[in-house]
Amino acid sequence: MKQFTKSFTQQESIPEAGIEAAVEVMRSGRLHRYNTLPDEKSETDLLELEFAEYQGVPYVLACSSGGYALHIAMRAAGVKAGDKVLCNAFTLAPVPGAIHNSGAVPVLVDVAEDYCIDLDDLERKAAESGAKYFMLSHMRGHLADMDRIMAICERYGLFLIEDCAHTMGATWNGRKSGTFGDVACFSMQTYKHINSGEGGFLTTRHPNVMARAIMHSGSYMLFERHFAAPPTEAFEQIRYETPNYSGRMDNLRAAILRPQLADLDTQCERWNARYRILEAAFNSSDKIRIPARPEKEGFVASSIQFSLPNFSAEQIQDVLKRCGERGVILKWFGDDVPRDYTSRYDSWRYIEEMPQLPKTEKVLSTLLDMRIPLTFTEEDCALIGEIIVEVVDS
Ligand SMILES: *Cc1c(COP(=O)(O)O)cnc(C)c1O
């Protein structure tokens, strides 16, 4: 029996240019983002400017993590204690955590069969809850119909925060993910699309939101030292009203990120080539369901999801076990016990008034997930696909 032997958690090395730039920062001793010489832009400043250009947005703030960006995004948007925030029931724990951290209350919206947020449930809950904020996770890189999402936001006056932790580099109808909403947040945690261990971006086109976000991030009164930022006037009142929740990016991590950002589009193509190989293998089995990706979706497949719709919990556990024995590590979103990165909504027990979401439970009960690190070759992906299909079909 064929066996796979590589690690599912091994990312590629940091590009040599990033290592050299990081060493340069360490030699200089100027690791703090505001520790610059006269007329010097720090690595963090340059990173923000480069990401603003990449996204085609005016304002970018680099900060300490994706979850931190989500938290200050809500604060900067004016979320108050007790406010309701619509969000996906199928997302990762930092999302409801960030909502909780701003004192707000998540209103969980169902997942649909295509693994995106359920747009009918969204529409219903937007109408019923009276929520004015919507934190949309493009969970595992799946972009919902953004045309319809924007129509719903318009109809109910929703302030949209896009969680782009899995869609850095992705597009909908040719337009970058993260440029639809009022604010977008990204993560540079090791398993996302660019890797500095930890890190986050917050982007927006609203000057007042960015001014507050910069103050929140711990800029002291050094806001004039931000370049992908609104002019000084935007800070006039805001600087007195906005608490400092320290969570800055530093020059060492920015130095590591800049060459990766320059390579991002190439990396996205490499992910997708691997995805298409796995997808073709899964489509060869009658027992595996893998939703076709919409024409308008320019996705970035740093992971792959598929369902075993006719399998019981015991059968799925058996598939996980037998794949694992052959070196293929799958995650399951239907497990009763939260493991690894797969906690299900009902394990976030701090949420008051937890809803019953039978549809979400049904979809998640047969949903499997696999990371696609770029240390896997296309041949590796063919082998993994073969192993999974063999295990599922036998
Ligand atoms: C990783 C992730 C985040 C938050 O990122 P961190 O940088 O780990 O705080 C938010 N949402 C989703 C869907 C994620 O996967």
The ligand as an ORCA input file, in Angstrom:
! r2SCAN-3c Opt
* xyz 0 1
  C      -6.371     32.554     11.376
  C      -7.723     33.118     11.312
  C      -8.068     34.319     11.934
  C      -7.194     35.104     12.864
  O      -5.901     35.075     12.678
  P      -4.764     35.063     13.832
  O      -3.699     35.798     13.117
  O      -4.483     33.649     14.131
  O      -5.299     35.828     15.012
  C      -9.327     34.818     11.726
  N     -10.228     34.167     10.979
  C      -9.963     32.998     10.400
  C     -11.025     32.350      9.577
  C      -8.705     32.432     10.554
  O      -8.443     31.260      9.983
*
